[in-house]
Amino acid sequence: MFFASRERDEEENKLREELRQEWARKQNASKEEEIEITFNYWDGSGPSSECYNEERFFRDVEKF
C-alpha cells in the first residue's frame, strides 16, 4: 500500500529540479557547440566532390 509522504515528495521534487537544471545546462552547452558539416555532392561530370565551405556548396548548387 502506498501512503503519501511530504518528505518523499519534497525529495522527489528536489531531484526533479536538479535533473531539470542539469538538462537545461547540457542543452545550452550543445546549442553553443560549433559543428562542421561536410557537403558531398555529384554534379554528373565525374567523381563526387566534397565541399567544406557551405557558401561554395550553395554557389555550386545554384549553377544547376
C-alpha distances in whole Angstrom, upper triangle without the diagonal:
4,7,10,13,16,17,15,16,20,20,19,21,24,23,24,27,28,28,29,32,33,33,35,38,38,39,41,43,43,45,47,48,51,51,54,55,58,59,60,63,66,69,70,73,72,69,66,66,63,63,62,63,61,64,66,64,64,68,68,66,68,71,70
4,7,9,13,14,12,13,16,16,15,18,20,20,20,23,25,25,26,29,30,30,32,34,35,35,38,40,40,41,44,45,48,49,52,52,55,57,58,61,64,67,68,71,70,67,64,64,61,61,59,60,59,61,64,62,61,65,66,64,66,69,68
4,6,10,12,10,11,14,15,15,17,19,20,20,23,25,25,26,29,30,30,32,34,35,36,38,40,41,42,44,46,49,50,53,54,57,58,60,62,66,68,70,73,72,69,66,66,63,63,61,61,60,62,65,63,63,66,67,65,67,70,69
4,7,9,8,8,11,13,12,14,16,17,17,20,22,22,23,26,27,28,29,32,33,33,36,37,38,39,42,43,47,47,51,52,55,56,58,61,64,67,69,72,71,68,65,64,61,61,59,59,57,60,63,61,60,64,65,63,65,68,67
4,5,5,6,9,10,11,12,14,15,16,18,20,21,22,24,26,27,28,30,32,33,34,36,37,39,41,42,46,47,50,51,54,56,58,61,64,67,69,72,71,68,65,64,61,60,58,59,57,60,62,61,60,64,65,63,65,68,68
4,6,5,6,9,10,10,12,14,15,16,18,20,21,22,24,25,27,29,30,31,33,35,36,37,39,41,44,46,49,50,54,56,58,61,64,67,69,72,71,68,64,63,60,59,57,58,56,59,61,60,59,63,64,62,64,67,67
4,5,5,6,9,10,10,12,14,15,17,18,20,21,23,24,26,27,29,30,32,33,35,36,38,39,43,44,48,49,53,55,57,60,63,66,68,71,70,67,63,62,59,58,56,56,55,58,60,59,59,62,64,62,64,67,67
4,5,5,6,9,10,11,12,14,15,16,18,20,21,22,24,26,27,28,30,32,33,34,36,38,41,42,46,47,50,52,54,57,60,63,66,68,67,64,61,60,57,56,54,54,53,56,58,57,57,60,61,60,62,65,64
4,5,5,6,9,10,10,12,14,15,16,18,20,21,22,24,26,27,28,30,31,33,35,36,40,41,44,46,49,51,53,56,59,62,64,67,66,63,59,58,55,55,52,53,51,54,57,55,55,58,59,58,59,63,62
4,5,5,6,9,10,10,12,14,15,16,18,20,21,23,24,26,27,29,30,31,33,35,38,40,44,45,48,50,53,56,59,62,64,67,66,63,59,58,55,54,52,52,51,53,56,54,54,58,59,57,59,62,62
4,5,5,6,9,10,11,12,14,15,16,18,20,21,23,24,26,27,29,30,32,33,37,38,42,43,47,49,51,54,57,60,63,65,64,61,57,56,53,52,50,50,49,52,55,53,53,57,58,56,58,61,61
4,5,5,6,9,10,10,12,14,15,16,18,20,21,22,24,26,27,28,30,32,35,36,40,41,44,46,49,51,55,57,60,62,61,58,55,54,51,50,48,48,47,50,52,51,51,54,55,54,56,59,58
4,5,5,6,9,10,10,12,14,15,16,18,20,21,22,24,26,27,29,30,34,35,39,40,44,45,48,51,54,57,59,62,61,58,54,53,50,49,47,47,46,48,51,49,49,53,54,52,54,57,57
4,5,5,6,9,10,11,12,14,15,17,19,20,21,23,24,26,27,29,33,34,38,39,43,45,48,50,54,57,59,62,61,58,54,53,50,49,46,46,45,48,50,49,49,52,54,52,54,57,57
4,5,5,6,9,10,11,12,14,15,17,18,20,21,23,24,26,27,31,32,36,37,40,43,45,48,51,54,57,59,58,55,51,50,47,46,44,44,43,46,49,47,47,51,52,50,52,56,55
4,5,5,6,9,10,10,12,14,15,16,18,20,21,22,24,26,29,31,34,35,39,41,43,46,49,52,54,57,56,53,50,49,45,44,42,43,41,44,46,45,45,48,50,48,50,53,53
4,5,5,6,9,10,10,12,14,15,16,18,20,21,23,24,28,30,33,35,38,40,43,46,49,52,55,57,56,53,50,48,45,44,41,42,40,43,46,44,44,47,49,47,49,52,52
4,5,5,6,9,10,11,12,14,15,17,18,20,21,23,27,28,32,34,37,39,42,45,49,51,54,56,55,52,49,47,44,43,40,40,39,42,45,43,43,47,48,47,49,52,52
4,5,5,6,9,10,11,12,14,15,16,18,20,21,25,26,30,31,34,37,39,42,46,48,51,53,52,49,46,44,41,40,38,38,37,40,42,41,41,45,46,44,46,50,49
4,5,5,6,9,10,10,12,14,15,16,19,20,24,25,29,30,34,35,38,41,44,47,50,52,51,48,45,44,40,39,37,37,35,38,41,39,39,43,44,43,44,48,47
4,5,5,6,9,10,11,12,14,15,17,19,22,24,28,30,33,35,38,41,45,47,50,52,51,48,45,43,40,39,36,36,35,37,40,39,39,42,44,43,44,48,48
4,5,5,6,9,10,11,12,14,16,17,20,22,26,28,31,33,36,39,43,46,48,50,49,46,43,41,38,37,34,34,33,36,39,37,38,41,42,41,43,46,47
4,5,5,6,9,10,11,12,14,15,19,20,24,25,29,31,34,36,40,43,45,47,47,44,40,39,35,34,32,32,31,34,36,35,35,39,40,39,40,44,44
4,5,5,6,9,10,11,12,14,18,20,23,25,29,31,34,36,40,42,45,47,47,44,40,39,35,34,31,31,30,32,35,34,34,37,39,38,39,43,43
4,5,5,6,9,10,11,12,16,18,22,24,28,30,33,36,40,42,45,47,46,43,40,38,35,33,30,30,29,32,34,34,34,37,39,38,39,43,43
4,5,5,6,9,10,11,14,16,19,21,25,27,30,33,37,40,42,44,43,40,37,35,32,30,28,28,27,30,32,31,32,35,36,35,37,40,41
4,5,5,6,9,10,13,15,18,20,24,26,29,31,35,38,40,42,42,39,35,34,30,29,26,26,25,28,30,29,29,33,34,33,35,38,38
4,5,5,6,9,12,14,18,20,24,26,29,32,36,38,41,43,42,40,36,34,31,29,26,26,25,27,30,29,29,32,34,33,34,38,38
4,5,5,6,10,12,16,19,22,25,28,31,35,37,40,42,41,38,35,32,29,27,24,24,24,26,29,28,29,32,33,33,34,37,38
4,5,5,8,10,14,16,19,22,25,28,31,34,37,39,38,35,31,29,26,24,22,22,21,24,26,25,26,29,30,30,32,35,35
4,6,8,10,14,15,19,21,24,27,31,33,36,38,37,35,31,29,26,24,21,21,19,22,25,24,24,27,29,28,29,33,33
4,6,9,13,16,19,22,25,28,32,34,37,38,38,35,32,29,26,24,20,20,19,21,24,24,24,27,29,28,30,33,34
4,6,10,13,16,19,22,26,29,31,35,36,35,32,29,27,23,21,18,18,18,20,23,22,23,26,27,27,29,32,33
4,7,10,13,16,20,23,26,28,32,33,32,29,26,23,20,18,14,14,14,17,19,19,20,22,24,24,26,29,30
4,7,10,13,16,19,23,25,28,30,29,26,22,20,17,15,12,13,12,16,17,16,18,21,22,22,24,26,27
4,7,10,13,16,20,22,25,26,25,22,19,17,13,11,8,9,10,13,14,13,15,18,19,19,21,24,25
4,6,10,13,16,19,22,23,22,20,16,14,11,9,7,9,8,12,13,11,13,16,16,16,19,21,21
4,6,10,13,16,19,20,19,16,13,10,7,6,5,8,8,12,12,10,12,15,14,14,18,19,20
4,6,10,13,16,17,16,14,10,8,6,5,6,8,7,11,10,7,10,12,11,11,14,16,16
4,7,10,13,14,13,11,7,6,5,6,9,11,11,14,12,9,12,14,12,11,15,16,15
4,7,9,11,11,9,6,6,7,8,11,13,12,14,12,9,11,13,10,9,13,13,12
4,6,8,8,7,4,6,9,11,14,16,15,16,14,11,13,14,11,10,13,13,11
4,6,7,8,7,8,11,12,16,16,16,16,14,11,13,13,9,9,11,10,8
4,6,8,8,10,14,15,19,20,20,20,17,15,16,16,13,12,15,13,11
4,7,9,10,14,16,19,20,20,21,17,16,18,17,13,14,16,13,12
4,6,9,12,15,18,20,21,21,18,16,19,19,15,16,18,16,15
4,6,10,13,16,18,19,21,18,16,18,19,15,16,19,17,17
4,7,10,13,15,16,18,15,13,15,16,13,13,17,16,15
4,6,10,12,13,15,12,10,13,14,11,12,15,15,15
4,7,9,11,13,11,9,13,14,12,13,16,16,17
4,6,7,9,7,6,10,11,10,11,14,15,16
4,6,9,8,8,11,13,12,14,17,18,19
4,6,5,6,9,10,11,12,14,16,18
4,5,5,6,8,10,10,12,15,16
4,5,5,6,9,10,11,13,15
4,6,5,6,8,10,11,13
4,5,5,6,9,10,12
4,5,5,6,9,10
4,5,5,7,10
4,5,5,8
4,5,6
4,5
4
